Structure formats: structure tokens, C-alpha cells
Amino acid sequence: MNLFPWQKPKDFLNESERASVLEAIRSAEKQTSGEVRVFLESKCRYVDAIDRAQELFMQLQMQQTAERNGVIVYVAVKDRQAAVFGDEGIHQKVGDQYWNDEVTKMLLYFQKGNLGEGLQKCVKAIGEALKFYFPYNSETDKNELPDDIVFGK
């Protein structure tokens, strides 16, 4: 998804990397009622990336999941900033330290030039936490949010 349809998605990821990140999102969501979104843009217009992640979380209406278990992975590629923001349902289970640890791990991949792999590993880890706290139920689960990567400016 591109929030600015007149712009083509930035070439932050090659086709193979995009496919692997999308597969990680879909795979994670098959095991949980939780929802994961990835948002990539060039620059963060806030000092703190978590503030931008929270703003985008609300703009993408991720707070509307039934169990309040949506998670956004945010990266400002050129500014080298990243954040993970989880809705209150999952945040109450894992807390700030979990999100900070996942960002730290993701940034280690980024430092080696592996944006796609870092995103994929982060999404997988978040999926495992969501699976533990919000396991998939075939009778009640539905895909509440799109699984695509969202590209900003």
C-alpha cells in the first residue's frame, strides 16, 4: 500500500526482499489473531521514531482490531531510525523492553546492509509473541488488516 498513490514505492527493498517480508507477515498472521504491518519511509519527521510509529498506527486504524493486538514495524531508512509499536492488548503482555529488544536486533541487520532480512526476522519474532499470547482460532479469526508493506514518502 502506498499512502501517496501518485508516488511510486521507494526502492528500499528489492523484489526478493519484499516477497520475504510479505511472507513473514502472512506466516506470522496464520498463527495468531494478531496483526502486523510494516511501514517504510525515507525520513522521520519526529525526533523520536516511536512517536511517528504511533501516529502511523492510528492513521492506518490499527487500533481497531478486536483484541487490540496490532503491531507496526516502522523504519525511516535514510534517517536510520526504527521503532515497533504495539496496541494495548499485546503491549500489556510484552512491555517496553520487548519492543526495544526487537528494534535493537533489527538494527543489527540494518547496520550490515540487510534491511529485508532485519524486517523479516523482526516480523517473525513479533509473530511468535503474538502466537503465544493470541493464538490462532480457526472459528473466530479473520484478517482484520491488509498484509502489504506500506510505503510513505
Secondary structure as the mmCIF struct_conf table of DSSP 4:
data_model
#
loop_
_struct_conf.conf_type_id
_struct_conf.id
_struct_conf.beg_label_comp_id
_struct_conf.beg_label_asym_id
_struct_conf.beg_label_seq_id
_struct_conf.end_label_comp_id
_struct_conf.end_label_asym_id
_struct_conf.end_label_seq_id
STRN STRN1 ASN A 2 ASN A 2
BEND BEND1 LEU A 3 PHE A 4
TURN_TY1_P TURN_TY1_P1 PRO A 5 TRP A 6
BEND BEND2 GLN A 7 GLN A 7
HELX_LH_PP_P HELX_LH_PP_P1 LYS A 8 LYS A 10
TURN_TY1_P TURN_TY1_P2 ASP A 11 PHE A 12
BEND BEND3 LEU A 13 LEU A 13
HELX_RH_AL_P HELX_RH_AL_P1 GLU A 15 GLU A 29
TURN_TY1_P TURN_TY1_P3 LYS A 30 GLN A 31
STRN STRN2 THR A 32 THR A 32
BEND BEND4 SER A 33 SER A 33
STRN STRN3 GLU A 35 GLU A 41
BEND BEND5 SER A 42 SER A 42
BEND BEND6 ARG A 45 ASP A 48
HELX_RH_AL_P HELX_RH_AL_P2 ALA A 49 GLN A 59
TURN_TY1_P TURN_TY1_P4 LEU A 60 GLN A 61
HELX_RH_3T_P HELX_RH_3T_P1 MET A 62 GLN A 64
BEND BEND7 THR A 65 THR A 65
TURN_TY1_P TURN_TY1_P5 ALA A 66 GLU A 67
BEND BEND8 ARG A 68 ARG A 68
STRN STRN4 GLY A 70 ALA A 76
TURN_TY1_P TURN_TY1_P6 VAL A 77 ARG A 80
STRN STRN5 GLN A 81 GLY A 86
HELX_RH_AL_P HELX_RH_AL_P3 GLU A 88 GLN A 111
TURN_TY1_P TURN_TY1_P7 LYS A 112 GLY A 113
HELX_RH_AL_P HELX_RH_AL_P4 LEU A 115 TYR A 133
BEND BEND9 PHE A 134 PHE A 134
STRN STRN6 PRO A 135 PRO A 135
TURN_TY1_P TURN_TY1_P8 SER A 138 THR A 140
BEND BEND10 LEU A 145 LEU A 145
BEND BEND11 ASP A 148 ASP A 148
STRN STRN7 ILE A 149 PHE A 151
#
